[in-house]
Amino acid sequence: MNINNTITLTNGTEIPVLGYGTWQTTDFEECVNGVKSALTAGYRHIDTAQMYGNEHLVGEGIRQSEVPREEIFLTSKLDNTNHGFVKTKKAIDESLNCLGVKYLDLFLIHWPVVEGHEHNWREENIETWRAIENAYDAGKLKAIGLSNFKVEHLENLLPHCRIKPMVNQLRLHPGVMQEETVALSREHGMAIQAWSPLSPISRMQDNERINDMTDKYKKSIAQLLLRYSLQKDYISLTKSVHEDRIKENFEIFNFTIDQSDMEYLDLWKWEGDVFL
Ligand SMILES: NC(=O)c1ccc[n+]([C@@H]2O[C@H](COP(=O)([O-])OP(=O)(O)OC[C@H]3O[C@@H](n4cnc5c(N)ncnc54)[C@H](OP(=O)(O)O)[C@@H]3O)[C@@H](O)[C@H]2O)c1
C-alpha cells in the first residue's frame, strides 16, 4: 500500500486498498444510499457483480453522489450463466449499460466452475478469458482479473492468457488463509482482494485476546479485521448498509496492528465449515 492508500496493478492501474461491497443489497434505498454514503465517507472503490442484481442501483448511487466517475474505481464480475466467448462479450456490454458507464475499472470472472459445466470448465474459462481480453483491448475494461480461482483453476487458465489476470478476489480473513492460492496468484503478478473480511466478527466477540486488542488500539473488531486485511497486503472489500458502520469501517488508516497481534490473528482458528 502506498501513501495514497492504493496498490498499483501490473498494468499501472491504481486501485484503492479499501472497497465498498454491495453483495446482498438489492433494496433500492439501501443500495443507492449505501453507495452514496460510502462515497461521502471517502471510499473511492465500489465492488458489484452481475450476480448481485444491483448494477443499476450501484450506477444510480454513483450518479447521485456527484463524485466524478473518473475518481471512482468500479468493479463488476461475470455471472455464472454468462461463461463462454459469445455470452461474455455480450454480458460485458450489459454491465456497462446497467451501470450507465462507458468503462469498468476492473472486471472479474466471478467463479471458475459453473454448476452443470463441471465437464468443460477448463475450455470454457479459456474462451471466457479471451472475450475479457478483447474488451480490455477495446478500452471497455481498464483492468481484468479472476475471483475464487484456486490453484487448479489458475494452473489451467494461466498458460492460455495473452494478457495476464491482474487480480484474484478470494475469501480471506483470520481462519481462512488460502495460502497456496494467494502465493501462486502473487507469483503471477496478481493483486489479492479479500471478500467477507468481517466474517469472524461474531465468533470473536467473547475472545479475551481480541477484546484486549480493541482496548489497546481503541478500535472495534470490524476495524481490527479490516486493518489486518490491509496489513496482509490485500485489497479489502467490506459492506454495510448502515451509515455509521460505513464510516467506522473507513477509519482504519490511522493505526497499525503490531507483529504479535498479527500473528495471533494469522493463527486464529475458524471452527466449523466455511464456504469458499
Ligand atoms: N467474489 C466473490 O465471490 C464475493 C463473495 C462475497 C462477497 N464479495 C464482495 O465482497 C464484499 C464484502 O464482503 P461482505 O459483503 O461479506 O462484507 P463484510 O464487510 O465482510 O461483512 C458484511 C456484514 O458485516 C456487517 N458489518 C459491516 N460493518 C460492520 C461493523 N462495523 N460492525 C459490525 N458488523 C458490520 C454487515 O451488516 P450491515 O450491512 O447490517 O451493517 C454485513 O452483515 C461484498 O459486499 C461483495 O462486494 C465477493
PDBQT file of the ligand as one rigid body, heavy atoms in Angstrom, charges set to zero:
ROOT
HETATM    1  N1  LIG A 301     -16.032 -12.662  -5.263  1.00  0.00    +0.000 N 
HETATM    2  C1  LIG A 301     -16.940 -13.238  -4.512  1.00  0.00    +0.000 C 
HETATM    3  O1  LIG A 301     -17.334 -14.396  -4.687  1.00  0.00    +0.000 OA
HETATM    4  C2  LIG A 301     -17.536 -12.462  -3.376  1.00  0.00    +0.000 A 
HETATM    5  C3  LIG A 301     -18.259 -13.131  -2.390  1.00  0.00    +0.000 A 
HETATM    6  C4  LIG A 301     -18.780 -12.378  -1.345  1.00  0.00    +0.000 A 
HETATM    7  C5  LIG A 301     -18.573 -11.021  -1.300  1.00  0.00    +0.000 A 
HETATM    8  N2  LIG A 301     -17.882 -10.379  -2.302  1.00  0.00    +0.000 N 
HETATM    9  C6  LIG A 301     -17.688  -8.912  -2.298  1.00  0.00    +0.000 C 
HETATM   10  O2  LIG A 301     -17.005  -8.564  -1.101  1.00  0.00    +0.000 OA
HETATM   11  C7  LIG A 301     -17.781  -7.612  -0.396  1.00  0.00    +0.000 C 
HETATM   12  C8  LIG A 301     -17.516  -7.745   1.084  1.00  0.00    +0.000 C 
HETATM   13  O3  LIG A 301     -17.997  -8.973   1.578  1.00  0.00    +0.000 OA
HETATM   14  P1  LIG A 301     -19.251  -8.949   2.591  1.00  0.00    +0.000 P 
HETATM   15  O4  LIG A 301     -20.424  -8.301   1.969  1.00  0.00    +0.000 OA
HETATM   16  O5  LIG A 301     -19.391 -10.323   3.114  1.00  0.00    +0.000 OA
HETATM   17  O6  LIG A 301     -18.690  -7.897   3.665  1.00  0.00    +0.000 OA
HETATM   18  P2  LIG A 301     -18.163  -7.888   5.160  1.00  0.00    +0.000 P 
HETATM   19  O7  LIG A 301     -17.837  -6.454   5.361  1.00  0.00    +0.000 OA
HETATM   20  O8  LIG A 301     -17.143  -8.900   5.424  1.00  0.00    +0.000 OA
HETATM   21  O9  LIG A 301     -19.433  -8.299   6.015  1.00  0.00    +0.000 OA
HETATM   22  C9  LIG A 301     -20.660  -7.650   5.865  1.00  0.00    +0.000 C 
HETATM   23  C10 LIG A 301     -21.517  -7.984   7.086  1.00  0.00    +0.000 C 
HETATM   24  O10 LIG A 301     -20.922  -7.395   8.256  1.00  0.00    +0.000 OA
HETATM   25  C11 LIG A 301     -21.814  -6.442   8.832  1.00  0.00    +0.000 C 
HETATM   26  N3  LIG A 301     -20.991  -5.277   9.216  1.00  0.00    +0.000 N 
HETATM   27  C12 LIG A 301     -20.421  -4.363   8.400  1.00  0.00    +0.000 A 
HETATM   28  N4  LIG A 301     -19.729  -3.457   9.099  1.00  0.00    +0.000 NA
HETATM   29  C13 LIG A 301     -19.857  -3.803  10.411  1.00  0.00    +0.000 A 
HETATM   30  C14 LIG A 301     -19.368  -3.251  11.614  1.00  0.00    +0.000 A 
HETATM   31  N5  LIG A 301     -18.592  -2.164  11.617  1.00  0.00    +0.000 N 
HETATM   32  N6  LIG A 301     -19.693  -3.863  12.775  1.00  0.00    +0.000 NA
HETATM   33  C15 LIG A 301     -20.470  -4.975  12.787  1.00  0.00    +0.000 A 
HETATM   34  N7  LIG A 301     -20.955  -5.553  11.675  1.00  0.00    +0.000 NA
HETATM   35  C16 LIG A 301     -20.667  -4.968  10.471  1.00  0.00    +0.000 A 
HETATM   36  C17 LIG A 301     -22.815  -6.103   7.741  1.00  0.00    +0.000 C 
HETATM   37  O11 LIG A 301     -24.076  -5.817   8.304  1.00  0.00    +0.000 OA
HETATM   38  P3  LIG A 301     -24.879  -4.439   7.973  1.00  0.00    +0.000 P 
HETATM   39  O12 LIG A 301     -24.927  -4.284   6.481  1.00  0.00    +0.000 OA
HETATM   40  O13 LIG A 301     -26.212  -4.679   8.603  1.00  0.00    +0.000 OA
HETATM   41  O14 LIG A 301     -24.100  -3.351   8.649  1.00  0.00    +0.000 OA
HETATM   42  C18 LIG A 301     -22.893  -7.420   6.956  1.00  0.00    +0.000 C 
HETATM   43  O15 LIG A 301     -23.771  -8.330   7.594  1.00  0.00    +0.000 OA
HETATM   44  C19 LIG A 301     -19.216  -7.936  -0.839  1.00  0.00    +0.000 C 
HETATM   45  O16 LIG A 301     -20.161  -6.965  -0.489  1.00  0.00    +0.000 OA
HETATM   46  C20 LIG A 301     -19.009  -8.147  -2.300  1.00  0.00    +0.000 C 
HETATM   47  O17 LIG A 301     -18.902  -6.905  -2.980  1.00  0.00    +0.000 OA
HETATM   48  C21 LIG A 301     -17.352 -11.096  -3.317  1.00  0.00    +0.000 A 
ENDROOT
TORSDOF 0
